[in-house]
């Protein structure tokens, strides 16, 4: 059969451990037979990040700016144990953090619904989308240790002259201190993208933080959201029958658990990191979660929301065939290639992406699943290995597309 041509390349960012194995399997089984894949390739595996002093991650981020679409595999963020395990020169920062700092924008994560999967939280009937601000906060913070007798201060200088000096704490014993920041321009871009996405998806928008405690920092987020809503989006929301809600993060958690879902929940960077995993697990599996970073200029980076599946990788190295769920990684590829097709006037590529996603859901509905979905599957399924699952998806796609 003729392969679907691509009109422009996408940026491909390879990753680590079991997801790196799945990455190659997906390309060989589901993409290469049907698409003339064009990518600008970057190896973000931990060994190559170490060999390049992490320059490869920065290069990949700027390539996404150039080509407008990136597709990323899951990667390791090394801790002290990983530094020893891999013999690294240093403890590198999160690749996702680096990419998000350069691209800015908002990460949107949405569970992938399948009628045969029953959420752990039984009230949830519709997917909940998490919008995560992808800039600043603790991901760009500086921190240091303090000794007994040290005094920590927050100092802001304006054009070289001291402008503000605020005491933080005088340490009577050893401790730690951290300084984080954000920018009005980034917060406003985050809020704007959330309002626009809610309108596109016809979803109510919630925004939550903790301005009762963080009166200045979180208060700035609250005020920018409120101003944009009143000035730009209130009439549009009302015309669509949609609502905007600001509430404290703890209240939002309680509301979310009691809700039926079906809304967009905007969170600061760290809150979104935590809540997206909670939402994914509540719906059944973090491996059933779409994730896309949308920059203010419209560039997009698609990825799997989960990690590198270390435990399965170690079994794979022993010669086993683990039952790792590849769905989120498949949807990273289909999402990125679909967006490339839309940007470059390639309806064949868009149709392939849509049909492949339908084939994945059809495979699950037929009772063929990976082990992680067993507790939430409504029926008596067949648990298979990752390789067998991908083979069944290919069969479903061929049947669905008539290829």
N, C-alpha and C positions, 0 to 999 in steps of 0.2 A: 504494500500500500504506500501511496505517496505520503511523505511526512509534511507536517504543517511548517511552513517557513516562518522565521521570525524577522521582523522589520528593524529591530534594534536589539542590542544585547542588554542583559540584566547583570547586576553585580552579584556574584555568587561568593558567599562567605562560608567556607567549610569549618567544621568544629571538632569536637572531642568525643572520645570513648564510644559508647553504644550508638549515640545519635550520629556520629560520623559514619559508622557502619550502615545504619539505616539510610543515611543521606545517599550513599552510593547505590544501595539496593533500590531505592525509589527511582533514582535516575535511570538505572538499567532496566527496571521492570515496567515503570509507568510513564517515563518521559521520553527516553531515547527512541523507543519503537515508533513514536507518534509525532514527535516534534524535532525539528532541526535546531536543537538547543544552541543558543549563542550566549556565552557568559564571559564576563571579565572576572577571573578567578582570584580569590585571596584565601590563603590557608591561615585561618585563625585558630588552628590547633595550638595547644599550649607550647609544644616544642618549637614551633615556628615563631610564635610570639616572643619566646625567650631568645631565639636566634636573632631576631630583628630588633630586640629591645622594645618590643610592642609597637614599632613603627608601622607594621603591617595593618594594625587595627585602625590607626589614623588614616593610612592610605585608603583603606576600604571605605571609611566614612566619607572621604572627599570624592571617592569614585561614585558613591550613591548620589552625592550632589551633582555630579557630572551626568550620570546616566539616568537618574531620577527614580530607578527601581532597584532595590536590593533584596536578596533572599538569604537569610542567615540560619545556619545550623546552631544548635545549642553548644555552648562553650564552658570551660571550667574557669571559675574565678578562684585562684589559688589561695589557700590558707597556709599556715606554717607546715602542716602535714603534707600538703601537696608540693610545697617548695622542696621538702626533703625527698618525697617520692619521685619527683621529676628532675631533681638536681638543678633547680632553677637559680638564676643569678639573683633574683629578688622576687618579692611578693607583688605581682602585677595587679593593677586595678581591674575591675570588671570590664570586659570588652563591651558589654551592653551599656555600661555607664559612659565609656569613652564615646561610643557611637551616638548615644543620646545627647551628650554634651555638645558634640559638633553639629548634629542635625537639629537639635532642639525639638520642639513639637510635643505631640501627645501620643501616648501608647493606648490604643483601644484593644481591649481583650474581651471576647465574647464566647461563651460556651457553644459548642457545636451540637445542636439538638438532634436527637434521634428518638422517635416515638417508643421504641422498645427499651430505652434506658430510663430508669426511674430515679429522679434526684433523691439524695439522702434527706434533704429537707423537703418534705412532702407538700408543703404549701406552694413551692415554686412550680409554676406552670409555663412560664415564658423565660427565655434567657435574660440574664442581667449583664449588661455591658459595663465594664470598668474602664473609665478614662483616666489614665495615669499621667500626671505632669512629668515630663521626661527631662527635666533640667534642675540642677542645683540641689538644695537641701543637703542631707548627709552624704549624698553621692559625690558632691564636690566640696565637702567640708575639709577643714584642716584640723588636726588634733595632736595633742602631745600629753606626755605624762607630767605630773607635778609632784614635788616632794613636800614634806612637812615644812611649814613656814612660807611656802610660795604664795603669791597673790596673783590671781587671774583677773585680767581686766579686758573689757571690750573697748578698743580704741579705733576711732574713725578719723582719718586725716583728709583734709580738703586742700588739694594743690600743695601738698607738702607741709601744711600747717595743721596742728592738732585741732580737730573740730569737736569731737565728742569723746569723753573718757568715762566709762561706766564700770564700776567694780562688779566682778562676778562672784568671787569667793576667795577667802583666805584659808588655805589648807592647813588644818591642825595635824593632818596625817597625809600619807601619800594618796594620790588620786589621779584623775584624768580630766582633761578639758577639751572642748570641741567648739569650733566656730563654723557656722553654715551661712549661706547667703542665697538670695534669689534676685531676679531682675523684674522690674515692672513690665518691660517689653515682653519677656517670656511668659509671665503670668497672664498678661492680656492676650497673647497668642493662644495660650492654653484655654482660657475661658472662651475665646472666640471660636476655636475649633470645636469645643464641647457643645456650644449652642448650635453651631451649624450642623454638627453630626446628629444631634437630637432631632433637629428639623428634618434632616434627610431620612432618618430612620423612623420618624413619627413616634418618638419616645419622650416621656417626661424626663426632665433633667434634675438630678440631685447634686448638690455640692456640699461637702462636709469637711470641716477641719476642727481646730480647737481654739477658737479666738477668745474664749473665756480665760484661758491660761496664757496663750501666746498672743497677747493683745495687739502688739505691733506687727509681728511677722505674719501670723495667721490672719490677723485683722486686715492686712493689706490684700490677701487673697480674697477674703469675704467682700471687701469694698469694691475691688475691681470687677468681680462677678456681678455684684449688685448694680454697679454703674452701667456695665455693658448691657445687662438685661433691660434696664429701664430705658436706656438711650437707643438701643438698636434692635432688641429681640422681643420685647414684651408684646407688641402688636402682632408680630409674626407667630409667636407661640399661641396667643389667644385665638388667632384666626384658624389655627390648626387644632384647637381644643387641647393644647398641651400646657403643662404647668412647670414652673421652676421652683425648687425648694432648696433653701439653705438650712442646714441643721448641724449640730455638733456631731463629731465622728462617732461617739458612743451611741447617741440616739439613732444615727443612720444605721449602725449595725443592728440595733434592736428592730428598727422598722423593716430592714431588708429581710431579716429572718422571718418576720410575720407576713411579708408581702407575697404576692403571686409572681413577682418578677416583672419583666417587660419594661424596665426603665434603664436609663443611662446614669451611672453613678460616677461623678468626677471626684478624684482624690489627688491630694499632693503626692509627691514622688514616693516617699516611704510608705504612706498609707495605701497607695495603689499597688505597690509591690506586694504587700501583705494581703490586701483584700482580693486581689485577682486570684491568688492561690486558694483563698477561702471559697470564693465563688466557684472556681473550677472544681474543687473537691466536693463542694456541696451538690453540684450537678452530676458528679460521678467520677470524673478523672481529669487531672490537669493535662493529660494527653489528648483531651477532647476540647481544646481551647484555641480559637483563632487569636492571633496577635499581630498588630501592625502599628508601626511608628509613622505618624504623619507629621512632616515638618511644616513650618509656616509657609514655605515656598511651594508646598505640594509634593515634595519628594516622599517616597514611601519605602519603608524597610519591613519586610515580612519575616516572621520567625516563629519557632515553636516556643510556647510559654514555659516549658518545663526544662529540667536540667539534662545532664549527659547520661543518666541512667547507669551510674557506676557499677552497681551491684550486678546488673545484667551483663555489663561489659566484661566483668571478671569471669562470669560463667561462660561467655562467648569465647574468651581466650582459652578456657579449658576444653573447648571443642563442643560445647553445648549449643543448642539453638533456642535462645530464650524467647519468651512471648512478650516482647516489648511493643507497646502500642505506637505505630508510626503515623497516626491520623493527623496530629498537629503539625508534624513535619511535612506530610503530604499537602496539607492545606496552606502551609507557608509557600510551597512551590506553586500550587494552583492559584493562590491569591496574588503572588507576584507576577506570574505569567499572565493572569487575567488583566491585571492593571496595565502591564506592558502592552497587551493587545488593545486595550481601550485607548491608551495614550498614542499608539502608533497605527490606529486604524486597521486592526487585524482581527476581524470577527471570527475567523477560524480558530485563533488561539483562545479567544474568549469562550467560544463554544466548547473547545477541548477542556478548558479549566472547569467549566460548569458541569460538563458530563462526567469528568473524573471525580468531582466531589459527590455527584449523585451516585456514582459507582461505589464509592467508599461507604456511603450510608446504606445503599442497597445490600452491600456485603454484610454489614452489621445486622441489618434487618433480617437477612436470611438465616442468621444464627451463627455466623462465623465471626468470632471475636478473639481479642487478646485477653490475657488473664486478668488485667486490671479492671475490665468491664463486668466480670462475673458477678460481683456483689450487687450491681445495679441493673442487671439485665432481666427483663420481664419475660421469662420463658426458660427453655432448656437448650442452651447454646452449645456449640462445639468450640472448645478453646484450642487455638492453633499457635504455631510459632509465627514470628514476624514475617519470615520468608513465605510461609504458606498463606498468610493473610494478604500479602502483596500480590501473590499469584492469583488469589481469588478476586481481588479488586480488579486486576487486569482482565480476567474473564468477564466480570460484570461490566466493565467499560466496553469491551468488544461487543457484548450482547446489547448494551444500551445504545451505543453509537452506530451499530450496524456496520462497523468496520470489517 
